[in-house]
């Protein structure tokens, strides 16, 4: 039923949106999402903050995650210089270019020579498919870093909220899938659906 709805939506030119959480990337499913995007099965992807962080680390370092219990004991949990620096750089770029967070992260990953078949952020950026990022402030390892400007992060995320909102507004006849995000992405979707209806979208 889901596959048939997706095929019909693609045939009709309706949105095919995939929302997902960090574990989808952490567990190695990133290349599958890249393949789906490249084959036109998806027209928009949306993730939470952890989804973007795991994507960045898998793309640039070939691995992600850490031993949380051990890291909490010695204070090293989430304090990885490379991740914090590059993520903050993407947030600054989004501010300078008035871009969304997903686009800025995708550009930075591509510039560092990542294979777009590994990173959904890079794959979507290279194919022109929107991939939006919706962080919840204070929940991600990059947030405690003094390098990261929360005001800029919020504005970049707001731009992604608007981009995803334009997809939801045209959703009639389309498909939305959610994988691995129990809270953030469903809540973002509900707010955007309500906005779309208040703006007169069918």
Protein Blocks (a to p, Z undefined) as FASTA:
>chain_A
ZZmmmmmmmmnopacdddddfklmmnopmmmmmmmmmnopagbdcddfklmmmmmmmmmn
opacjdfklmmmnopgopafklmmmmmmmmmmmmmnopafklmmmmmmmmnopafklmmk
lmmmmnopacdddddehiamklmpmkbcfklmmmmmmmmmmmmmmmmmmmgopacddehi
aklmmmmmmmmmmmmmmnopZZ
